[in-house]
């Protein structure tokens, strides 16, 4: 039971991390007004959603596209959110 709970928490945390990275990557392409709206949505919403994740699917991490990062981490790390 402890292992199952730990696995569930790990999966949930990975999804939340991906959601935050996705939002911040999305911010990079927006103007200041749009950025403020997205930041406000994040502040007043929740990134605890996973309807976009297939939790019962099969995943092939050997394919090159599966290992391709869509996140520009250097630019994300430069973002300042007050």
PDB file of N, CA, C and O in Angstrom:
ATOM      1  N   UNK A   1       0.815  -1.192   0.000  1.00  0.00           N
ATOM      2  CA  UNK A   1       0.000   0.000   0.000  1.00  0.00           C
ATOM      3  C   UNK A   1       0.862   1.261   0.000  1.00  0.00           C
ATOM      4  O   UNK A   1       0.529   2.236  -0.673  1.00  0.00           O
ATOM      5  N   UNK A   2       1.957   1.251   0.742  1.00  0.00           N
ATOM      6  CA  UNK A   2       2.847   2.411   0.807  1.00  0.00           C
ATOM      7  C   UNK A   2       3.496   2.660  -0.550  1.00  0.00           C
ATOM      8  O   UNK A   2       3.640   3.810  -0.965  1.00  0.00           O
ATOM      9  N   UNK A   3       3.886   1.600  -1.239  1.00  0.00           N
ATOM     10  CA  UNK A   3       4.515   1.736  -2.557  1.00  0.00           C
ATOM     11  C   UNK A   3       3.520   2.307  -3.553  1.00  0.00           C
ATOM     12  O   UNK A   3       3.877   3.176  -4.348  1.00  0.00           O
ATOM     13  N   UNK A   4       2.285   1.840  -3.525  1.00  0.00           N
ATOM     14  CA  UNK A   4       1.261   2.347  -4.442  1.00  0.00           C
ATOM     15  C   UNK A   4       1.002   3.831  -4.198  1.00  0.00           C
ATOM     16  O   UNK A   4       0.863   4.603  -5.147  1.00  0.00           O
ATOM     17  N   UNK A   5       0.937   4.224  -2.942  1.00  0.00           N
ATOM     18  CA  UNK A   5       0.714   5.633  -2.602  1.00  0.00           C
ATOM     19  C   UNK A   5       1.888   6.489  -3.061  1.00  0.00           C
ATOM     20  O   UNK A   5       1.695   7.577  -3.604  1.00  0.00           O
ATOM     21  N   UNK A   6       3.097   6.000  -2.844  1.00  0.00           N
ATOM     22  CA  UNK A   6       4.287   6.737  -3.277  1.00  0.00           C
ATOM     23  C   UNK A   6       4.326   6.865  -4.797  1.00  0.00           C
ATOM     24  O   UNK A   6       4.693   7.916  -5.320  1.00  0.00           O
ATOM     25  N   UNK A   7       3.952   5.810  -5.505  1.00  0.00           N
ATOM     26  CA  UNK A   7       3.920   5.861  -6.972  1.00  0.00           C
ATOM     27  C   UNK A   7       2.884   6.861  -7.461  1.00  0.00           C
ATOM     28  O   UNK A   7       3.136   7.615  -8.401  1.00  0.00           O
ATOM     29  N   UNK A   8       1.730   6.868  -6.829  1.00  0.00           N
ATOM     30  CA  UNK A   8       0.674   7.819  -7.204  1.00  0.00           C
ATOM     31  C   UNK A   8       1.158   9.252  -6.992  1.00  0.00           C
ATOM     32  O   UNK A   8       0.940  10.112  -7.846  1.00  0.00           O
ATOM     33  N   UNK A   9       1.806   9.510  -5.872  1.00  0.00           N
ATOM     34  CA  UNK A   9       2.325  10.855  -5.592  1.00  0.00           C
ATOM     35  C   UNK A   9       3.401  11.253  -6.594  1.00  0.00           C
ATOM     36  O   UNK A   9       3.453  12.408  -7.018  1.00  0.00           O
ATOM     37  N   UNK A  10       4.253  10.317  -6.975  1.00  0.00           N
ATOM     38  CA  UNK A  10       5.302  10.593  -7.958  1.00  0.00           C
ATOM     39  C   UNK A  10       4.689  10.969  -9.300  1.00  0.00           C
ATOM     40  O   UNK A  10       5.125  11.932  -9.930  1.00  0.00           O
ATOM     41  N   UNK A  11       3.694  10.227  -9.738  1.00  0.00           N
ATOM     42  CA  UNK A  11       3.023  10.509 -11.008  1.00  0.00           C
ATOM     43  C   UNK A  11       2.331  11.872 -10.951  1.00  0.00           C
ATOM     44  O   UNK A  11       2.438  12.663 -11.888  1.00  0.00           O
ATOM     45  N   UNK A  12       1.624  12.147  -9.857  1.00  0.00           N
ATOM     46  CA  UNK A  12       0.949  13.440  -9.715  1.00  0.00           C
ATOM     47  C   UNK A  12       1.948  14.593  -9.752  1.00  0.00           C
ATOM     48  O   UNK A  12       1.705  15.602 -10.415  1.00  0.00           O
ATOM     49  N   UNK A  13       3.055  14.453  -9.054  1.00  0.00           N
ATOM     50  CA  UNK A  13       4.067  15.510  -9.031  1.00  0.00           C
ATOM     51  C   UNK A  13       4.705  15.713 -10.401  1.00  0.00           C
ATOM     52  O   UNK A  13       4.992  16.846 -10.788  1.00  0.00           O
ATOM     53  N   UNK A  14       4.928  14.636 -11.133  1.00  0.00           N
ATOM     54  CA  UNK A  14       5.488  14.745 -12.476  1.00  0.00           C
ATOM     55  C   UNK A  14       4.528  15.492 -13.404  1.00  0.00           C
ATOM     56  O   UNK A  14       4.960  16.305 -14.221  1.00  0.00           O
ATOM     57  N   UNK A  15       3.236  15.220 -13.280  1.00  0.00           N
ATOM     58  CA  UNK A  15       2.238  15.894 -14.110  1.00  0.00           C
ATOM     59  C   UNK A  15       2.169  17.377 -13.751  1.00  0.00           C
ATOM     60  O   UNK A  15       2.099  18.222 -14.643  1.00  0.00           O
ATOM     61  N   UNK A  16       2.187  17.701 -12.473  1.00  0.00           N
ATOM     62  CA  UNK A  16       2.154  19.105 -12.043  1.00  0.00           C
ATOM     63  C   UNK A  16       3.393  19.840 -12.554  1.00  0.00           C
ATOM     64  O   UNK A  16       3.287  20.969 -13.034  1.00  0.00           O
ATOM     65  N   UNK A  17       4.555  19.218 -12.456  1.00  0.00           N
ATOM     66  CA  UNK A  17       5.779  19.826 -12.972  1.00  0.00           C
ATOM     67  C   UNK A  17       5.659  20.083 -14.465  1.00  0.00           C
ATOM     68  O   UNK A  17       5.986  21.173 -14.932  1.00  0.00           O
ATOM     69  N   UNK A  18       5.192  19.092 -15.220  1.00  0.00           N
ATOM     70  CA  UNK A  18       5.023  19.266 -16.665  1.00  0.00           C
ATOM     71  C   UNK A  18       4.061  20.409 -16.944  1.00  0.00           C
ATOM     72  O   UNK A  18       4.311  21.212 -17.842  1.00  0.00           O
ATOM     73  N   UNK A  19       2.958  20.502 -16.190  1.00  0.00           N
ATOM     74  CA  UNK A  19       1.992  21.578 -16.396  1.00  0.00           C
ATOM     75  C   UNK A  19       2.632  22.950 -16.176  1.00  0.00           C
ATOM     76  O   UNK A  19       2.419  23.867 -16.968  1.00  0.00           O
ATOM     77  N   UNK A  20       3.413  23.092 -15.104  1.00  0.00           N
ATOM     78  CA  UNK A  20       4.089  24.362 -14.858  1.00  0.00           C
ATOM     79  C   UNK A  20       5.068  24.688 -15.977  1.00  0.00           C
ATOM     80  O   UNK A  20       5.107  25.822 -16.453  1.00  0.00           O
ATOM     81  N   UNK A  21       5.852  23.711 -16.399  1.00  0.00           N
ATOM     82  CA  UNK A  21       6.795  23.950 -17.495  1.00  0.00           C
ATOM     83  C   UNK A  21       6.060  24.362 -18.767  1.00  0.00           C
ATOM     84  O   UNK A  21       6.508  25.256 -19.485  1.00  0.00           O
ATOM     85  N   UNK A  22       4.935  23.713 -19.043  1.00  0.00           N
ATOM     86  CA  UNK A  22       4.143  24.048 -20.220  1.00  0.00           C
ATOM     87  C   UNK A  22       3.642  25.489 -20.136  1.00  0.00           C
ATOM     88  O   UNK A  22       3.749  26.236 -21.109  1.00  0.00           O
ATOM     89  N   UNK A  23       3.095  25.889 -18.982  1.00  0.00           N
ATOM     90  CA  UNK A  23       2.606  27.259 -18.817  1.00  0.00           C
ATOM     91  C   UNK A  23       3.727  28.272 -19.009  1.00  0.00           C
ATOM     92  O   UNK A  23       3.544  29.274 -19.700  1.00  0.00           O
ATOM     93  N   UNK A  24       4.879  28.024 -18.408  1.00  0.00           N
ATOM     94  CA  UNK A  24       5.972  28.973 -18.515  1.00  0.00           C
ATOM     95  C   UNK A  24       6.549  29.015 -19.927  1.00  0.00           C
ATOM     96  O   UNK A  24       6.958  30.081 -20.387  1.00  0.00           O
ATOM     97  N   UNK A  25       6.590  27.889 -20.618  1.00  0.00           N
ATOM     98  CA  UNK A  25       7.012  27.894 -22.016  1.00  0.00           C
ATOM     99  C   UNK A  25       6.020  28.704 -22.840  1.00  0.00           C
ATOM    100  O   UNK A  25       6.415  29.443 -23.743  1.00  0.00           O
ATOM    101  N   UNK A  26       4.743  28.568 -22.534  1.00  0.00           N
ATOM    102  CA  UNK A  26       3.688  29.322 -23.212  1.00  0.00           C
ATOM    103  C   UNK A  26       3.870  30.827 -22.980  1.00  0.00           C
ATOM    104  O   UNK A  26       3.607  31.628 -23.877  1.00  0.00           O
ATOM    105  N   UNK A  27       4.318  31.209 -21.785  1.00  0.00           N
ATOM    106  CA  UNK A  27       4.549  32.622 -21.478  1.00  0.00           C
ATOM    107  C   UNK A  27       5.626  33.251 -22.354  1.00  0.00           C
ATOM    108  O   UNK A  27       5.557  34.441 -22.661  1.00  0.00           O
ATOM    109  N   UNK A  28       6.611  32.470 -22.754  1.00  0.00           N
ATOM    110  CA  UNK A  28       7.721  33.004 -23.533  1.00  0.00           C
ATOM    111  C   UNK A  28       7.265  33.611 -24.849  1.00  0.00           C
ATOM    112  O   UNK A  28       7.910  34.522 -25.369  1.00  0.00           O
ATOM    113  N   UNK A  29       6.160  33.115 -25.394  1.00  0.00           N
ATOM    114  CA  UNK A  29       5.693  33.552 -26.705  1.00  0.00           C
ATOM    115  C   UNK A  29       4.637  34.650 -26.634  1.00  0.00           C
ATOM    116  O   UNK A  29       4.071  35.020 -27.663  1.00  0.00           O
ATOM    117  N   UNK A  30       4.362  35.174 -25.455  1.00  0.00           N
ATOM    118  CA  UNK A  30       3.265  36.128 -25.282  1.00  0.00           C
ATOM    119  C   UNK A  30       3.784  37.534 -24.977  1.00  0.00           C
ATOM    120  O   UNK A  30       4.897  37.713 -24.484  1.00  0.00           O
ATOM    121  N   UNK A  31       2.937  38.532 -25.287  1.00  0.00           N
ATOM    122  CA  UNK A  31       3.286  39.909 -24.927  1.00  0.00           C
ATOM    123  C   UNK A  31       2.961  40.130 -23.450  1.00  0.00           C
ATOM    124  O   UNK A  31       2.397  39.249 -22.802  1.00  0.00           O
ATOM    125  N   UNK A  32       3.314  41.305 -22.914  1.00  0.00           N
ATOM    126  CA  UNK A  32       3.177  41.555 -21.470  1.00  0.00           C
ATOM    127  C   UNK A  32       1.735  41.441 -20.980  1.00  0.00           C
ATOM    128  O   UNK A  32       1.493  40.900 -19.901  1.00  0.00           O
ATOM    129  N   UNK A  33       0.784  41.937 -21.751  1.00  0.00           N
ATOM    130  CA  UNK A  33      -0.621  41.880 -21.341  1.00  0.00           C
ATOM    131  C   UNK A  33      -1.106  40.434 -21.265  1.00  0.00           C
ATOM    132  O   UNK A  33      -1.780  40.041 -20.313  1.00  0.00           O
ATOM    133  N   UNK A  34      -0.755  39.659 -22.270  1.00  0.00           N
ATOM    134  CA  UNK A  34      -1.147  38.247 -22.283  1.00  0.00           C
ATOM    135  C   UNK A  34      -0.447  37.477 -21.164  1.00  0.00           C
ATOM    136  O   UNK A  34      -1.040  36.590 -20.548  1.00  0.00           O
ATOM    137  N   UNK A  35       0.817  37.821 -20.904  1.00  0.00           N
ATOM    138  CA  UNK A  35       1.557  37.163 -19.825  1.00  0.00           C
ATOM    139  C   UNK A  35       0.875  37.389 -18.488  1.00  0.00           C
ATOM    140  O   UNK A  35       0.734  36.462 -17.689  1.00  0.00           O
ATOM    141  N   UNK A  36       0.450  38.633 -18.245  1.00  0.00           N
ATOM    142  CA  UNK A  36      -0.190  38.958 -16.967  1.00  0.00           C
ATOM    143  C   UNK A  36      -1.470  38.154 -16.787  1.00  0.00           C
ATOM    144  O   UNK A  36      -1.758  37.692 -15.683  1.00  0.00           O
ATOM    145  N   UNK A  37      -2.247  37.979 -17.865  1.00  0.00           N
ATOM    146  CA  UNK A  37      -3.485  37.202 -17.785  1.00  0.00           C
ATOM    147  C   UNK A  37      -3.182  35.737 -17.471  1.00  0.00           C
ATOM    148  O   UNK A  37      -3.862  35.128 -16.645  1.00  0.00           O
ATOM    149  N   UNK A  38      -2.171  35.172 -18.121  1.00  0.00           N
ATOM    150  CA  UNK A  38      -1.805  33.778 -17.874  1.00  0.00           C
ATOM    151  C   UNK A  38      -1.323  33.599 -16.435  1.00  0.00           C
ATOM    152  O   UNK A  38      -1.705  32.642 -15.762  1.00  0.00           O
ATOM    153  N   UNK A  39      -0.486  34.519 -15.971  1.00  0.00           N
ATOM    154  CA  UNK A  39       0.019  34.443 -14.595  1.00  0.00           C
ATOM    155  C   UNK A  39      -1.134  34.547 -13.606  1.00  0.00           C
ATOM    156  O   UNK A  39      -1.172  33.824 -12.611  1.00  0.00           O
ATOM    157  N   UNK A  40      -2.066  35.441 -13.878  1.00  0.00           N
ATOM    158  CA  UNK A  40      -3.237  35.589 -13.010  1.00  0.00           C
ATOM    159  C   UNK A  40      -4.073  34.304 -13.008  1.00  0.00           C
ATOM    160  O   UNK A  40      -4.560  33.882 -11.959  1.00  0.00           O
ATOM    161  N   UNK A  41      -4.237  33.686 -14.176  1.00  0.00           N
ATOM    162  CA  UNK A  41      -4.970  32.419 -14.248  1.00  0.00           C
ATOM    163  C   UNK A  41      -4.287  31.336 -13.417  1.00  0.00           C
ATOM    164  O   UNK A  41      -4.955  30.553 -12.741  1.00  0.00           O
ATOM    165  N   UNK A  42      -2.960  31.293 -13.469  1.00  0.00           N
ATOM    166  CA  UNK A  42      -2.214  30.297 -12.690  1.00  0.00           C
ATOM    167  C   UNK A  42      -2.396  30.567 -11.192  1.00  0.00           C
ATOM    168  O   UNK A  42      -2.597  29.641 -10.406  1.00  0.00           O
ATOM    169  N   UNK A  43      -2.324  31.845 -10.809  1.00  0.00           N
ATOM    170  CA  UNK A  43      -2.472  32.201  -9.393  1.00  0.00           C
ATOM    171  C   UNK A  43      -3.851  31.835  -8.849  1.00  0.00           C
ATOM    172  O   UNK A  43      -3.976  31.409  -7.700  1.00  0.00           O
ATOM    173  N   UNK A  44      -4.875  31.999  -9.665  1.00  0.00           N
ATOM    174  CA  UNK A  44      -6.242  31.776  -9.200  1.00  0.00           C
ATOM    175  C   UNK A  44      -6.827  30.448  -9.665  1.00  0.00           C
ATOM    176  O   UNK A  44      -8.010  30.180  -9.458  1.00  0.00           O
ATOM    177  N   UNK A  45      -6.020  29.640 -10.276  1.00  0.00           N
ATOM    178  CA  UNK A  45      -6.493  28.348 -10.750  1.00  0.00           C
ATOM    179  C   UNK A  45      -5.699  27.225 -10.118  1.00  0.00           C
ATOM    180  O   UNK A  45      -5.231  27.326  -8.983  1.00  0.00           O
ATOM    181  N   UNK A  46      -5.562  26.177 -10.861  1.00  0.00           N
ATOM    182  CA  UNK A  46      -4.830  25.030 -10.359  1.00  0.00           C
ATOM    183  C   UNK A  46      -4.122  24.328 -11.517  1.00  0.00           C
ATOM    184  O   UNK A  46      -4.659  24.213 -12.619  1.00  0.00           O
ATOM    185  N   UNK A  47      -2.930  23.872 -11.245  1.00  0.00           N
ATOM    186  CA  UNK A  47      -2.213  23.073 -12.232  1.00  0.00           C
ATOM    187  C   UNK A  47      -2.358  21.589 -11.905  1.00  0.00           C
ATOM    188  O   UNK A  47      -1.680  20.736 -12.477  1.00  0.00           O
ATOM    189  N   UNK A  48      -3.258  21.308 -10.972  1.00  0.00           N
ATOM    190  CA  UNK A  48      -3.513  19.930 -10.547  1.00  0.00           C
ATOM    191  C   UNK A  48      -4.577  19.293 -11.446  1.00  0.00           C
ATOM    192  O   UNK A  48      -5.631  18.867 -10.974  1.00  0.00           O
ATOM    193  N   UNK A  49      -4.287  19.238 -12.724  1.00  0.00           N
ATOM    194  CA  UNK A  49      -5.222  18.582 -13.641  1.00  0.00           C
ATOM    195  C   UNK A  49      -4.424  17.642 -14.529  1.00  0.00           C
ATOM    196  O   UNK A  49      -3.255  17.883 -14.828  1.00  0.00           O
ATOM    197  N   UNK A  50      -5.068  16.586 -14.935  1.00  0.00           N
ATOM    198  CA  UNK A  50      -4.375  15.637 -15.805  1.00  0.00           C
ATOM    199  C   UNK A  50      -5.322  14.995 -16.802  1.00  0.00           C
ATOM    200  O   UNK A  50      -5.116  13.853 -17.213  1.00  0.00           O
ATOM    201  N   UNK A  51      -6.361  15.723 -17.192  1.00  0.00           N
ATOM    202  CA  UNK A  51      -7.262  15.184 -18.211  1.00  0.00           C
ATOM    203  C   UNK A  51      -6.554  15.057 -19.557  1.00  0.00           C
ATOM    204  O   UNK A  51      -7.023  14.320 -20.424  1.00  0.00           O
ATOM    205  N   UNK A  52      -5.442  15.754 -19.751  1.00  0.00           N
ATOM    206  CA  UNK A  52      -4.687  15.704 -21.000  1.00  0.00           C
ATOM    207  C   UNK A  52      -3.645  14.575 -21.000  1.00  0.00           C
ATOM    208  O   UNK A  52      -2.905  14.414 -21.971  1.00  0.00           O
ATOM    209  N   UNK A  53      -3.589  13.806 -19.927  1.00  0.00           N
ATOM    210  CA  UNK A  53      -2.614  12.724 -19.809  1.00  0.00           C
ATOM    211  C   UNK A  53      -3.342  11.383 -19.896  1.00  0.00           C
ATOM    212  O   UNK A  53      -4.330  11.162 -19.197  1.00  0.00           O
ATOM    213  N   UNK A  54      -2.853  10.502 -20.747  1.00  0.00           N
ATOM    214  CA  UNK A  54      -3.422   9.164 -20.871  1.00  0.00           C
ATOM    215  C   UNK A  54      -2.777   8.275 -19.807  1.00  0.00           C
ATOM    216  O   UNK A  54      -1.672   7.767 -19.995  1.00  0.00           O
ATOM    217  N   UNK A  55      -3.477   8.097 -18.696  1.00  0.00           N
ATOM    218  CA  UNK A  55      -2.914   7.348 -17.572  1.00  0.00           C
ATOM    219  C   UNK A  55      -2.939   5.840 -17.783  1.00  0.00           C
ATOM    220  O   UNK A  55      -2.317   5.107 -17.014  1.00  0.00           O
ATOM    221  N   UNK A  56      -3.641   5.362 -18.804  1.00  0.00           N
ATOM    222  CA  UNK A  56      -3.736   3.927 -19.021  1.00  0.00           C
ATOM    223  C   UNK A  56      -3.149   3.506 -20.362  1.00  0.00           C
ATOM    224  O   UNK A  56      -3.438   2.416 -20.856  1.00  0.00           O
ATOM    225  N   UNK A  57      -2.343   4.349 -20.938  1.00  0.00           N
ATOM    226  CA  UNK A  57      -1.773   4.060 -22.244  1.00  0.00           C
ATOM    227  C   UNK A  57      -0.423   3.379 -22.152  1.00  0.00           C
ATOM    228  O   UNK A  57       0.122   3.171 -21.068  1.00  0.00           O
ATOM    229  N   UNK A  58       0.097   3.042 -23.302  1.00  0.00           N
ATOM    230  CA  UNK A  58       1.451   2.494 -23.390  1.00  0.00           C
ATOM    231  C   UNK A  58       2.355   3.599 -23.892  1.00  0.00           C
ATOM    232  O   UNK A  58       1.981   4.362 -24.783  1.00  0.00           O
ATOM    233  N   UNK A  59       3.532   3.684 -23.328  1.00  0.00           N
ATOM    234  CA  UNK A  59       4.452   4.740 -23.682  1.00  0.00           C
ATOM    235  C   UNK A  59       5.759   4.132 -24.172  1.00  0.00           C
ATOM    236  O   UNK A  59       6.298   3.211 -23.557  1.00  0.00           O
ATOM    237  N   UNK A  60       6.263   4.656 -25.286  1.00  0.00           N
ATOM    238  CA  UNK A  60       7.521   4.193 -25.848  1.00  0.00           C
ATOM    239  C   UNK A  60       8.531   5.328 -25.734  1.00  0.00           C
ATOM    240  O   UNK A  60       8.506   6.269 -26.527  1.00  0.00           O
ATOM    241  N   UNK A  61       9.408   5.238 -24.758  1.00  0.00           N
ATOM    242  CA  UNK A  61      10.389   6.290 -24.530  1.00  0.00           C
ATOM    243  C   UNK A  61      11.670   6.077 -25.335  1.00  0.00           C
ATOM    244  O   UNK A  61      12.638   6.819 -25.169  1.00  0.00           O
ATOM    245  N   UNK A  62      11.678   5.081 -26.195  1.00  0.00           N
ATOM    246  CA  UNK A  62      12.847   4.814 -27.027  1.00  0.00           C
ATOM    247  C   UNK A  62      12.829   5.649 -28.304  1.00  0.00           C
ATOM    248  O   UNK A  62      13.872   5.861 -28.922  1.00  0.00           O
ATOM    249  N   UNK A  63      11.650   6.123 -28.701  1.00  0.00           N
ATOM    250  CA  UNK A  63      11.541   6.930 -29.916  1.00  0.00           C
ATOM    251  C   UNK A  63      12.218   8.275 -29.691  1.00  0.00           C
ATOM    252  O   UNK A  63      12.136   8.834 -28.597  1.00  0.00           O
ATOM    253  N   UNK A  64      12.888   8.802 -30.718  1.00  0.00           N
ATOM    254  CA  UNK A  64      13.557  10.100 -30.565  1.00  0.00           C
ATOM    255  C   UNK A  64      12.588  11.224 -30.191  1.00  0.00           C
ATOM    256  O   UNK A  64      12.948  12.103 -29.408  1.00  0.00           O
ATOM    257  N   UNK A  65      11.384  11.213 -30.726  1.00  0.00           N
ATOM    258  CA  UNK A  65      10.438  12.296 -30.426  1.00  0.00           C
ATOM    259  C   UNK A  65      10.014  12.274 -28.957  1.00  0.00           C
ATOM    260  O   UNK A  65       9.663  13.313 -28.399  1.00  0.00           O
ATOM    261  N   UNK A  66      10.044  11.122 -28.342  1.00  0.00           N
ATOM    262  CA  UNK A  66       9.674  11.030 -26.932  1.00  0.00           C
ATOM    263  C   UNK A  66      10.726  11.684 -26.047  1.00  0.00           C
ATOM    264  O   UNK A  66      10.420  12.123 -24.939  1.00  0.00           O
ATOM    265  N   UNK A  67      11.952  11.750 -26.526  1.00  0.00           N
ATOM    266  CA  UNK A  67      13.033  12.326 -25.736  1.00  0.00           C
ATOM    267  C   UNK A  67      13.323  13.779 -26.106  1.00  0.00           C
ATOM    268  O   UNK A  67      14.193  14.410 -25.507  1.00  0.00           O
ATOM    269  N   UNK A  68      12.598  14.311 -27.089  1.00  0.00           N
ATOM    270  CA  UNK A  68      12.816  15.679 -27.533  1.00  0.00           C
ATOM    271  C   UNK A  68      12.136  16.640 -26.570  1.00  0.00           C
ATOM    272  O   UNK A  68      10.936  16.532 -26.319  1.00  0.00           O
ATOM    273  N   UNK A  69      12.896  17.566 -26.040  1.00  0.00           N
ATOM    274  CA  UNK A  69      12.349  18.518 -25.077  1.00  0.00           C
ATOM    275  C   UNK A  69      11.640  19.659 -25.806  1.00  0.00           C
ATOM    276  O   UNK A  69      12.193  20.249 -26.734  1.00  0.00           O
ATOM    277  N   UNK A  70      10.413  19.965 -25.380  1.00  0.00           N
ATOM    278  CA  UNK A  70       9.699  21.092 -25.962  1.00  0.00           C
ATOM    279  C   UNK A  70       9.893  22.341 -25.112  1.00  0.00           C
ATOM    280  O   UNK A  70       9.367  23.405 -25.436  1.00  0.00           O
ATOM    281  N   UNK A  71      10.642  22.211 -24.035  1.00  0.00           N
ATOM    282  CA  UNK A  71      10.820  23.314 -23.116  1.00  0.00           C
ATOM    283  C   UNK A  71      12.200  23.943 -23.273  1.00  0.00           C
ATOM    284  O   UNK A  71      13.212  23.244 -23.308  1.00  0.00           O
ATOM    285  N   UNK A  72      12.228  25.261 -23.366  1.00  0.00           N
ATOM    286  CA  UNK A  72      13.482  25.999 -23.429  1.00  0.00           C
ATOM    287  C   UNK A  72      13.835  26.406 -21.994  1.00  0.00           C
ATOM    288  O   UNK A  72      13.486  27.499 -21.547  1.00  0.00           O
ATOM    289  N   UNK A  73      14.518  25.530 -21.292  1.00  0.00           N
ATOM    290  CA  UNK A  73      14.759  25.719 -19.863  1.00  0.00           C
ATOM    291  C   UNK A  73      15.585  26.973 -19.563  1.00  0.00           C
ATOM    292  O   UNK A  73      15.370  27.612 -18.533  1.00  0.00           O
ATOM    293  N   UNK A  74      16.521  27.337 -20.437  1.00  0.00           N
ATOM    294  CA  UNK A  74      17.317  28.539 -20.191  1.00  0.00           C
ATOM    295  C   UNK A  74      16.427  29.771 -20.190  1.00  0.00           C
ATOM    296  O   UNK A  74      16.595  30.649 -19.343  1.00  0.00           O
ATOM    297  N   UNK A  75      15.484  29.854 -21.121  1.00  0.00           N
ATOM    298  CA  UNK A  75      14.593  31.003 -21.180  1.00  0.00           C
ATOM    299  C   UNK A  75      13.542  30.950 -20.057  1.00  0.00           C
ATOM    300  O   UNK A  75      13.173  31.990 -19.510  1.00  0.00           O
ATOM    301  N   UNK A  76      13.068  29.765 -19.717  1.00  0.00           N
ATOM    302  CA  UNK A  76      12.114  29.643 -18.618  1.00  0.00           C
ATOM    303  C   UNK A  76      12.739  30.108 -17.313  1.00  0.00           C
ATOM    304  O   UNK A  76      12.087  30.786 -16.519  1.00  0.00           O
ATOM    305  N   UNK A  77      13.979  29.757 -17.087  1.00  0.00           N
ATOM    306  CA  UNK A  77      14.659  30.134 -15.848  1.00  0.00           C
ATOM    307  C   UNK A  77      14.891  31.658 -15.761  1.00  0.00           C
ATOM    308  O   UNK A  77      15.062  32.194 -14.666  1.00  0.00           O
ATOM    309  N   UNK A  78      14.898  32.351 -16.909  1.00  0.00           N
ATOM    310  CA  UNK A  78      15.075  33.793 -16.909  1.00  0.00           C
ATOM    311  C   UNK A  78      13.791  34.544 -16.568  1.00  0.00           C
ATOM    312  O   UNK A  78      13.842  35.723 -16.218  1.00  0.00           O
ATOM    313  N   UNK A  79      12.640  33.876 -16.667  1.00  0.00           N
ATOM    314  CA  UNK A  79      11.366  34.540 -16.388  1.00  0.00           C
ATOM    315  C   UNK A  79      11.301  34.980 -14.930  1.00  0.00           C
ATOM    316  O   UNK A  79      11.686  34.242 -14.023  1.00  0.00           O
ATOM    317  N   UNK A  80      10.817  36.175 -14.727  1.00  0.00           N
ATOM    318  CA  UNK A  80      10.616  36.703 -13.371  1.00  0.00           C
ATOM    319  C   UNK A  80       9.118  36.848 -13.159  1.00  0.00           C
ATOM    320  O   UNK A  80       8.454  37.600 -13.872  1.00  0.00           O
ATOM    321  N   UNK A  81       8.592  36.133 -12.184  1.00  0.00           N
ATOM    322  CA  UNK A  81       7.169  36.211 -11.867  1.00  0.00           C
ATOM    323  C   UNK A  81       7.049  36.752 -10.463  1.00  0.00           C
ATOM    324  O   UNK A  81       7.500  36.133  -9.499  1.00  0.00           O
ATOM    325  N   UNK A  82       6.429  37.926 -10.361  1.00  0.00           N
ATOM    326  CA  UNK A  82       6.283  38.555  -9.039  1.00  0.00           C
ATOM    327  C   UNK A  82       5.031  38.072  -8.354  1.00  0.00           C
ATOM    328  O   UNK A  82       4.739  38.491  -7.234  1.00  0.00           O
TER     329      UNK A  82
END
